[in-house]
């Protein structure tokens, strides 16, 4: 059962990230027209009645368990550990964290998370420590449990796992740039985190459409778009759902044909003009810039430490619970 869960998690993590982000961005904000690939976010609302909710950041970037651990720290200890990180963010040592410095730091911590994830999964899948990992070895490690399952041809679970395996194989082939059937560690990273590799982005779009397109016509209707994030009826739907209906017409369906085609979905989930690290940096400045000089002093950051502990600026908060040297 543990392997089954692992396989399900591996194949659906990216799409769960996408689906949850839609909910988190439902309340209008500067980025409300974008759907961005990233870590799974919190099920907390980022804004409640236009007021910022720090719990969103805590759960989004710490994870629920880590957020609970942070809750046990005193404000004094949190500020002390955060101060060390602020000094590292301030590369030019002018006493301020600029937008670019925050952006660079967030990008660094984001890649650090990805590399740690890749290293962990590479070691678990590549027990023989070879330079490359072939598909058959990966399939055996991830889907071997299917051979032990007793099932009928109509069994819905086995159908789901077969579809997952087929999708994994397609993504594997796309990541396999030299076509030798095996993945180097770099190619394996692209397989696990396709949203960060240009040549993998089309497969991300395809997978997204497949999961939302219920009638299998290769495009996403308004009903499918809304149904992906809200299962209630239209009469009782909350305001954020109505806002998303409007967003579908205003931002998603560019040619006004009532559907989102592949190019429109790509613009939705991987917009070329959107940079997550920059967006998060702007968010932090907006929340903590008390004198409105468009940069953050150490005092401003420490005074608003509750915002930063839920941010990628602190390596998803983990840096606050240990004394790492970066």
Secondary structure, DSSP 8 states (H G I E B T S, - for coil): -HHHHHHHHHHHHHHHHHHHHHHHT-S--TTTT-----S---SS-SEETTEE-HHHHHHHHH-HHHHHHHHTS-HHHHHHHHHHHHHHH-TT-SSEE-HHHHHHHHHHHHHHHHHHHHHHHHHHH-TT--SSEEHHHHHHHHHTHHHH----TT-HHHHHHHHHHHHHHHHHHHH-TT-SSEE-HHHHHHHH-GGGSGGGHHHHHHHHHHHH-TT-SSSEEHHHHHHTT--S-GGG--HHHHHHHHHIIIII-TT-SSEE-HHHHHHHHS-TT--HHHHHHHHHHHHH-TT-SSSEEHHHHHHTHHHHTTSGGGTTTGGGGS----
